[in-house]
Amino acid sequence: MAKEVKIYVTMGCPFCRKAMEWLDKYKVEHTRTVFEDSASKMAFYAANKGVHTVPQIFVDGERIGGWSDLQTHPFKAEIEENFGK
């Protein structure tokens, strides 16, 4: 069963770009929200306690965190292991 993946990013953010490229490379279906202004990004931070950076990646409603958090999360290994099967 496919997982629901959401990513929240800003343009010009190098870690956001890396995360988006990874999702695209492994053909992970996802919903991408791009913050166009500081107000929308700050509202997102306020609604998600403990969040102060982008990108933010959520899988099935669970916050994985940012790009560096993804590197050690089981979701990454699962996707890469099953890619092309």
Order of alpha helices (4+ residues) and beta strands (2+ residues): beta-alpha-beta-alpha-beta-beta-alpha-alpha
